[in-house]
Amino acid sequence: MTSEGRPYARFRRALDGTSIEVIRSAAAELDRVDLEDGLAICLRFLELEPQTYPRAASRWVGRLALERKLTLCESQLALCSLAALGGPGARAGAEALIELCSQHALAGVEPILGAWLARKGLDD
């Protein structure tokens, strides 16, 4: 097992929990949080601490835009998609974000958002 194994396993378990503080603590143990895991954290903020979700979502889109060299329009789409997740357009927002991320080689976003949609009863 690598030195990242245990902290990452703790982080993955924390994402399934109900405490934002535990998620924050587990993420802080990691050398780096990749974009897919960052999105998973954002979704937990939306569910558990919605008042901090806009800031987390904005930071995530900033990272996405820089790391994947998004255009301005793509960045706006990502931000609008994340904003839609908290309302009646959640499914459409998730689908748009999945498509955008797949175009930028982030295939791990689809299972994360798919699982989130399933938890919300919005899959099908």
C-alpha positions in Angstrom: 0.0 0.0 0.0 1.3 3.5 -0.8 1.6 6.3 1.7 -1.5 7.8 0.0 -3.5 4.6 0.6 -4.7 5.2 4.1 -5.4 8.9 3.9 -7.3 8.5 0.6 -9.3 5.6 2.0 -10.2 7.8 5.0 -11.2 10.6 2.6 -13.4 8.2 0.6 -15.1 7.0 3.8 -15.6 10.6 5.0 -17.4 11.5 1.7 -20.0 8.9 2.6 -20.5 10.4 6.1 -22.6 13.2 7.3 -20.0 15.6 8.7 -18.5 18.4 6.6 -15.7 18.8 9.2 -14.7 15.1 8.8 -14.6 15.6 5.1 -12.5 18.7 5.4 -10.1 17.0 7.8 -9.7 14.0 5.6 -9.1 16.1 2.5 -6.5 18.1 4.3 -4.5 14.9 4.8 -4.1 14.4 1.1 -1.3 15.8 -0.9 -3.7 16.9 -3.6 -7.4 16.6 -4.2 -8.1 15.9 -7.9 -10.9 17.5 -9.8 -13.3 14.6 -9.5 -12.9 14.3 -5.8 -13.2 18.1 -5.6 -16.6 17.8 -7.3 -17.6 15.1 -4.8 -16.8 17.4 -2.0 -18.8 20.2 -3.6 -21.8 17.9 -3.8 -21.5 17.0 -0.2 -21.4 20.7 0.6 -24.6 21.2 -1.3 -26.3 18.4 0.7 -24.9 19.1 4.1 -23.8 22.7 4.3 -25.6 24.5 1.4 -24.7 28.0 2.6 -21.0 27.2 1.7 -21.8 25.5 -1.6 -21.6 28.6 -3.8 -18.1 29.3 -2.7 -17.0 25.7 -3.0 -18.6 25.4 -6.5 -17.0 28.7 -7.7 -13.5 27.5 -6.5 -14.1 24.1 -8.2 -15.0 25.8 -11.5 -11.9 28.0 -11.2 -9.7 25.0 -10.9 -11.5 23.2 -13.7 -11.1 26.3 -16.0 -7.4 26.6 -15.2 -6.4 22.9 -15.2 -8.4 22.0 -18.3 -8.0 25.3 -20.2 -11.7 26.0 -20.5 -13.0 28.8 -22.7 -15.0 31.6 -21.1 -18.2 30.0 -22.4 -17.3 26.6 -21.1 -16.5 28.1 -17.7 -19.8 29.9 -17.6 -21.6 26.6 -18.5 -19.8 24.8 -15.7 -20.7 27.5 -13.2 -24.3 27.6 -14.4 -24.5 23.8 -14.3 -23.3 23.7 -10.7 -25.8 26.5 -9.8 -28.6 24.4 -11.3 -27.9 21.5 -9.1 -29.6 23.1 -6.1 -32.9 23.6 -7.8 -35.4 22.2 -10.2 -32.9 22.0 -13.0 -30.6 19.7 -11.1 -30.8 16.9 -13.7 -30.1 19.2 -16.6 -27.3 20.8 -14.8 -25.7 17.4 -14.0 -26.1 16.3 -17.6 -24.5 19.5 -19.0 -21.6 19.2 -16.5 -21.1 15.5 -17.4 -20.9 16.4 -21.1 -18.6 19.3 -20.6 -16.3 17.3 -18.4 -16.2 14.3 -20.7 -15.0 16.7 -23.5 -12.1 17.6 -21.2 -11.1 14.1 -20.3 -12.7 14.0 -16.8 -14.6 10.7 -17.2 -14.8 10.3 -13.4 -17.3 13.1 -13.2 -20.1 11.0 -14.7 -20.2 8.3 -12.0 -20.0 10.9 -9.3 -22.9 12.9 -10.6 -24.8 9.8 -11.5 -24.6 8.6 -7.9 -25.6 12.0 -6.7 -28.6 12.0 -9.0 -29.6 8.6 -7.8 -29.4 9.7 -4.1 -31.7 12.6 -5.1 -34.1 10.3 -6.9 -33.4 12.1 -10.2 -31.8 9.2 -12.1 -33.6 7.5 -15.1 
